[in-house]
Amino acid sequence: MKQLALVLAMLMLLIQYPLWLGKGSWFRVRQVDQQINAQREVNRRLRERNAALEAEVQDLKIGLEAIEERARSELGMIKRDEIFFQVIEQPSKR
């Protein structure tokens, strides 16, 4: 009788092996779920970035204000017949 109980216990452990440690185990499912959640977060940030870039592209295609702003801020350009003043602040003396 003890041998039968031992054999049944061993079979039960062998049957549960795939559930806990196999290819489709709970542990593997949890890992994949965490990877999916991480990838969803990356995708969300990339969608936001793409939306911002798309808005900027549309603004550059449609309006001249965005092009002018870029030329002024990034290239230091000014309009024709425009006077440029540069204010240099002196460090405060304490």
C-alpha contacts under 8 A as a table, 3 or more apart, distances in Angstrom:
res1	aa1	res2	aa2	distance
1	M	4	L	5.16
1	M	5	A	6.36
2	K	5	A	5.15
2	K	6	L	6.13
3	Q	6	L	5.00
3	Q	7	V	6.07
4	L	7	V	5.06
4	L	8	L	6.09
5	A	8	L	5.10
5	A	9	A	6.06
6	L	9	A	5.07
6	L	10	M	6.16
7	V	10	M	5.09
7	V	11	L	6.17
8	L	11	L	5.03
8	L	12	M	6.08
9	A	12	M	5.04
9	A	13	L	6.26
10	M	13	L	5.10
10	M	14	L	6.19
11	L	14	L	4.99
11	L	15	I	6.08
12	M	15	I	5.11
12	M	16	Q	6.30
13	L	16	Q	5.17
13	L	17	Y	6.23
14	L	17	Y	5.23
14	L	18	P	7.94
15	I	18	P	6.90
15	I	19	L	7.89
16	Q	19	L	5.17
16	Q	20	W	6.53
17	Y	20	W	5.48
17	Y	21	L	5.65
17	Y	22	G	6.42
18	P	21	L	5.33
18	P	22	G	3.89
18	P	23	K	6.86
18	P	24	G	7.01
18	P	25	S	6.07
19	L	22	G	6.12
19	L	24	G	6.91
19	L	25	S	4.72
19	L	26	W	6.52
20	W	25	S	4.89
20	W	26	W	5.84
20	W	27	F	6.73
21	L	24	G	7.95
21	L	25	S	5.42
21	L	26	W	7.73
21	L	27	F	7.15
22	G	25	S	5.05
23	K	28	R	6.98
24	G	28	R	6.23
24	G	29	V	6.63
25	S	28	R	5.23
25	S	29	V	6.22
26	W	29	V	5.05
26	W	30	R	6.16
27	F	30	R	5.19
27	F	31	Q	6.34
28	R	31	Q	5.03
28	R	32	V	6.18
29	V	32	V	5.17
29	V	33	D	6.08
30	R	33	D	5.03
30	R	34	Q	6.25
31	Q	34	Q	5.17
31	Q	35	Q	6.27
32	V	35	Q	4.98
32	V	36	I	6.10
33	D	36	I	5.05
33	D	37	N	6.24
34	Q	37	N	5.12
34	Q	38	A	6.20
35	Q	38	A	5.09
35	Q	39	Q	6.11
36	I	39	Q	5.09
36	I	40	R	6.11
37	N	40	R	5.05
37	N	41	E	6.36
38	A	41	E	5.20
38	A	42	V	6.40
39	Q	42	V	5.00
39	Q	43	N	6.07
40	R	43	N	4.98
40	R	44	R	6.08
41	E	44	R	5.04
41	E	45	R	6.34
42	V	45	R	5.27
42	V	46	L	6.20
43	N	46	L	5.03
43	N	47	R	6.06
44	R	47	R	5.11
44	R	48	E	6.34
45	R	48	E	5.16
45	R	49	R	6.24
46	L	49	R	4.95
46	L	50	N	6.00
47	R	50	N	5.02
47	R	51	A	6.07
48	E	51	A	5.11
48	E	52	A	6.28
49	R	52	A	5.17
49	R	53	L	6.21
50	N	53	L	5.02
50	N	54	E	5.96
51	A	54	E	5.01
51	A	55	A	6.14
52	A	55	A	5.14
52	A	56	E	6.24
53	L	56	E	5.00
53	L	57	V	6.11
54	E	57	V	5.04
54	E	58	Q	6.14
55	A	58	Q	5.12
55	A	59	D	6.09
56	E	59	D	4.99
56	E	60	L	6.12
57	V	60	L	5.06
57	V	61	K	6.12
58	Q	61	K	5.03
58	Q	62	I	6.04
59	D	62	I	5.27
59	D	63	G	5.53
59	D	66	A	6.40
60	L	63	G	5.75
60	L	64	L	6.85
60	L	66	A	5.72
60	L	67	I	6.08
63	G	66	A	6.18
63	G	67	I	7.43
64	L	67	I	5.17
64	L	68	E	6.09
65	E	68	E	5.01
65	E	69	E	5.99
66	A	69	E	5.01
66	A	70	R	6.17
67	I	70	R	5.15
67	I	71	A	6.15
68	E	71	A	5.05
68	E	72	R	6.15
69	E	72	R	5.16
69	E	73	S	6.06
70	R	73	S	5.26
70	R	74	E	5.53
70	R	75	L	7.21
71	A	74	E	5.67
71	A	75	L	5.03
71	A	76	G	6.36
71	A	77	M	5.58
71	A	78	I	7.96
72	R	75	L	5.74
72	R	76	G	4.68
72	R	77	M	4.76
72	R	78	I	6.27
73	S	76	G	5.63
73	S	77	M	7.73
78	I	82	E	6.59
78	I	84	F	7.36
79	K	82	E	5.35
